[in-house]
Amino acid sequence: MTDRFAGVSTHVLDTGRGAPAPDVPVRIERRDAEGWTRLADGRTDNDGRLRDWVPAGDWRAGDYRLLFLVEAHLGDPAFFPEITVAFRVQDPDRHHHVPLLLNRYGYTTYRGS
């Protein structure tokens, strides 16, 4: 983990087009006693990647979720206008990569490296 940013990243790949998904808005939230708290918002770059966007001071063990706003990328009407991926951080010093493989009528995710 760097001093400025947390060790979390994502990568959105459009498997229907066989290409990265650029400019997809992504939000990360952490669960606390009152519910979900927004930590950061960002957009994927031209390679579909988003990294160095969550302040290191907001990163610790706990439950998180990524909200991918994919409707603009998929086109209207989108079957999945947004996709939420919830995950648990047990070791905040270890990098967490949470990619999204996306197509018009399906998606999958996994713990990356």
SERO-4910 file (N, C-alpha, C, O; in steps of 0.05 Angstrom, whole numbers):
BEGIN
 pado doro    nc1    nc2    nc3   cac1   cac2   cac3    cc1    cc2    cc3    oc1    oc2    oc3
  Met    A     17    -23      0      0      0      0     18     25      0     38     25     15
  Thr    A     11     45    -16     27     70    -17     17     88      6     -3     82     19
  Asp    A     31    109     10     24    128     31     -2    144     24    -16    152     42
  Arg    A     -7    148     -2    -30    164    -10    -55    149    -16    -77    158    -11
  Phe    A    -52    124    -28    -75    110    -37    -75     81    -26    -55     69    -21
  Ala    A    -99     71    -24   -103     44    -14    -96     24    -35    -95     30    -59
  Gly    A    -91     -1    -27    -84    -22    -45   -108    -36    -57   -113    -60    -52
  Val    A   -125    -21    -72   -148    -33    -85   -149    -22   -113   -144      1   -118
  Ser    A   -156    -40   -132   -159    -32   -160   -181    -49   -173   -189    -69   -162
  Thr    A   -189    -40   -197   -208    -55   -212   -201    -52   -242   -185    -35   -249
  His    A   -214    -69   -258   -209    -70   -287   -235    -79   -299   -245   -101   -293
  Val    A   -247    -64   -317   -272    -72   -330   -266    -79   -359   -255    -63   -374
  Leu    A   -272   -104   -365   -268   -115   -392   -295   -122   -404   -311   -136   -392
  Asp    A   -300   -112   -428   -324   -117   -443   -319   -142   -460   -307   -140   -481
  Thr    A   -329   -165   -450   -324   -190   -465   -340   -192   -491   -332   -207   -509
  Gly    A   -362   -177   -492   -378   -177   -517   -363   -163   -540   -366   -171   -563
  Arg    A   -348   -143   -533   -333   -127   -553   -304   -137   -555   -290   -130   -574
  Gly    A   -296   -152   -535   -268   -161   -535   -248   -138   -530   -227   -138   -542
  Ala    A   -256   -120   -512   -240    -96   -507   -244    -85   -479   -264    -92   -467
  Pro    A   -226    -69   -469   -230    -56   -444   -254    -37   -445   -262    -28   -467
  Ala    A   -266    -31   -422   -289    -13   -420   -279     13   -408   -277     16   -384
  Pro    A   -273     33   -425   -264     59   -415   -287     77   -404   -310     74   -412
  Asp    A   -279     95   -386   -297    116   -377   -322    105   -362   -343    118   -363
  Val    A   -320     82   -349   -342     71   -333   -340     83   -304   -319     80   -291
  Pro    A   -361     97   -295   -361    107   -267   -361     84   -247   -376     65   -250
  Val    A   -344     86   -227   -343     66   -206   -342     80   -179   -328    100   -175
  Arg    A   -357     70   -160   -358     81   -133   -350     58   -114   -357     35   -118
  Ile    A   -335     65    -93   -328     45    -72   -340     55    -46   -338     79    -39
  Glu    A   -352     36    -31   -365     42     -6   -356     22     15   -349     -1      8
  Arg    A   -355     30     40   -349     12     62   -372     11     82   -385     31     87
  Arg    A   -378    -13     92   -400    -16    111   -390     -8    139   -368    -17    148
  Asp    A   -406      8    153   -400     15    181   -426     11    197   -446      0    186
  Ala    A   -426     19    221   -450     15    239   -475     28    228   -497     18    233
  Glu    A   -473     50    213   -496     64    203   -504     55    175   -524     64    164
  Gly    A   -489     37    162   -495     29    135   -471     32    117   -448     28    126
  Trp    A   -475     39     92   -453     42     73   -444     71     71   -460     89     69
  Thr    A   -418     75     72   -405    101     70   -389    103     44   -372     86     39
  Arg    A   -394    123     28   -379    127      3   -351    136     10   -346    154     26
  Leu    A   -331    122     -2   -303    129      2   -291    144    -22   -275    162    -18
  Ala    A   -299    136    -46   -287    149    -69   -303    142    -94   -317    122    -95
  Asp    A   -301    160   -114   -313    156   -140   -291    159   -161   -273    175   -157
  Gly    A   -293    144   -182   -273    147   -203   -284    137   -229   -308    129   -231
  Arg    A   -268    137   -250   -276    127   -277   -253    110   -287   -229    116   -283
  Thr    A   -260     89   -302   -239     73   -314   -224     88   -335   -236    106   -348
  Asp    A   -198     82   -338   -182     96   -359   -187     83   -386   -204     65   -389
  Asn    A   -171     90   -406   -175     80   -433   -170     50   -435   -179     36   -453
  Asp    A   -155     39   -415   -150     10   -414   -170     -4   -395   -167    -28   -389
  Gly    A   -191     10   -387   -212     -1   -370   -203     -5   -341   -217    -18   -325
  Arg    A   -181      8   -333   -170      4   -306   -176     29   -288   -178     51   -297
  Leu    A   -178     23   -262   -181     44   -242   -164     36   -218   -168     15   -206
  Arg    A   -145     53   -211   -127     48   -188   -119     75   -176   -124     95   -188
  Asp    A   -107     74   -153    -98     98   -140   -120    119   -137   -117    142   -146
  Trp    A   -143    111   -125   -166    129   -123   -179    128    -96   -195    146    -90
  Val    A   -172    109    -79   -183    107    -52   -162    117    -32   -140    106    -31
  Pro    A   -168    138    -17   -149    148      2   -140    126     22   -157    112     33
  Ala    A   -114    124     26   -103    103     44   -115    105     72   -119     84     85
  Gly    A   -121    128     82   -133    131    108   -160    120    112   -169    115    134
  Asp    A   -174    115     89   -201    103     90   -201     72     86   -222     60     85
  Trp    A   -177     61     84   -175     32     77   -167     16    102   -147     22    114
  Arg    A   -183     -3    109   -178    -21    132   -194    -47    128   -209    -49    109
  Ala    A   -190    -65    146   -206    -90    145   -236    -83    147   -243    -65    161
  Gly    A   -252    -98    132   -281    -94    133   -294   -102    108   -282   -114     90
  Asp    A   -320    -95    106   -336   -102     82   -338    -77     64   -342    -55     73
  Tyr    A   -334    -82     38   -334    -61     18   -352    -70     -5   -359    -93     -8
  Arg    A   -359    -50    -21   -373    -57    -46   -365    -36    -67   -361    -13    -62
  Leu    A   -363    -47    -92   -358    -30   -115   -385    -28   -131   -398    -48   -135
  Leu    A   -392     -4   -138   -416      0   -154   -406     10   -182   -395     31   -185
  Phe    A   -411     -7   -202   -403     -1   -230   -428     10   -244   -448     -5   -246
  Leu    A   -427     34   -254   -450     46   -269   -445     41   -298   -432     58   -312
  Val    A   -455     19   -309   -448      9   -335   -468     16   -357   -463     10   -381
  Glu    A   -490     29   -350   -511     34   -370   -501     50   -394   -507     42   -417
  Ala    A   -486     71   -389   -477     87   -412   -458     71   -430   -458     75   -454
  His    A   -442     54   -418   -424     38   -434   -439     17   -451   -433     13   -474
  Leu    A   -458      4   -438   -473    -18   -452   -494     -7   -472   -501    -21   -491
  Gly    A   -503     17   -467   -524     28   -485   -551     25   -473   -556      7   -457
  Asp    A   -569     42   -481   -597     42   -471   -614     26   -490   -613     31   -514
  Pro    A   -631      8   -481   -634      0   -453   -614    -21   -445   -610    -40   -460
  Ala    A   -603    -18   -422   -584    -37   -412   -598    -57   -393   -614    -48   -376
  Phe    A   -594    -82   -397   -606   -102   -379   -595    -99   -351   -610   -101   -331
  Phe    A   -569    -93   -348   -556    -87   -323   -547    -58   -323   -525    -53   -332
  Pro    A   -563    -39   -313   -555    -11   -313   -532     -6   -293   -516     12   -297
  Glu    A   -531    -22   -272   -510    -20   -252   -504    -47   -241   -522    -64   -239
  Ile    A   -480    -51   -232   -471    -77   -221   -457    -71   -194   -439    -54   -193
  Thr    A   -465    -85   -173   -453    -82   -147   -437   -108   -141   -448   -130   -143
  Val    A   -412   -104   -133   -395   -127   -125   -386   -121    -96   -371   -103    -90
  Ala    A   -396   -138    -78   -389   -135    -49   -366   -155    -43   -365   -177    -54
  Phe    A   -347   -146    -26   -324   -163    -19   -315   -156      9   -321   -134     19
  Arg    A   -299   -174     21   -289   -170     48   -259   -168     48   -245   -184     35
  Val    A   -248   -148     61   -220   -144     64   -212   -154     92   -221   -143    112
  Gln    A   -195   -174     93   -185   -184    119   -157   -174    124   -149   -170    147
  Asp    A   -141   -170    103   -113   -160    105   -110   -135     89   -105   -136     65
  Pro    A   -114   -111    101   -113    -87     85    -85    -80     74    -83    -62     58
  Asp    A    -64    -94     84    -37    -89     73    -32   -104     47    -13    -99     33
  Arg    A    -50   -123     41    -48   -138     16    -64   -124     -6    -86   -114      0
  His    A    -54   -123    -30    -68   -110    -52    -93   -126    -59    -93   -151    -60
  His    A   -115   -112    -64   -140   -124    -72   -148   -114   -100   -152    -91   -104
  His    A   -149   -133   -119   -157   -127   -147   -183   -141   -152   -185   -165   -149
  Val    A   -204   -126   -159   -231   -137   -163   -240   -129   -191   -253   -109   -195
  Pro    A   -234   -146   -211   -241   -141   -238   -271   -148   -244   -283   -164   -230
  Leu    A   -281   -136   -265   -308   -142   -275   -306   -149   -304   -296   -133   -320
  Leu    A   -316   -173   -311   -318   -181   -339   -347   -177   -346   -365   -189   -334
  Leu    A   -352   -161   -367   -379   -151   -372   -387   -157   -401   -371   -155   -419
  Asn    A   -413   -163   -405   -424   -163   -431   -453   -154   -428   -463   -150   -406
  Arg    A   -467   -152   -450   -494   -140   -450   -514   -155   -432   -531   -142   -419
  Tyr    A   -511   -181   -430   -531   -197   -414   -518   -214   -392   -531   -233   -382
  Gly    A   -494   -207   -384   -481   -222   -363   -456   -209   -353   -445   -192   -366
  Tyr    A   -447   -218   -330   -422   -208   -319   -411   -229   -299   -426   -246   -289
  Thr    A   -385   -226   -294   -373   -243   -273   -350   -227   -261   -341   -207   -272
  Thr    A   -341   -235   -238   -320   -222   -224   -303   -243   -209   -312   -266   -206
  Tyr    A   -280   -235   -200   -263   -254   -185   -243   -238   -169   -240   -214   -173
  Arg    A   -229   -252   -151   -207   -239   -136   -182   -240   -154   -171   -262   -158
  Gly    A   -173   -218   -164   -149   -217   -181   -124   -213   -164   -125   -214   -139
  Ser    A   -102   -208   -178    -77   -204   -164    -65   -177   -172    -43   -170   -162
***
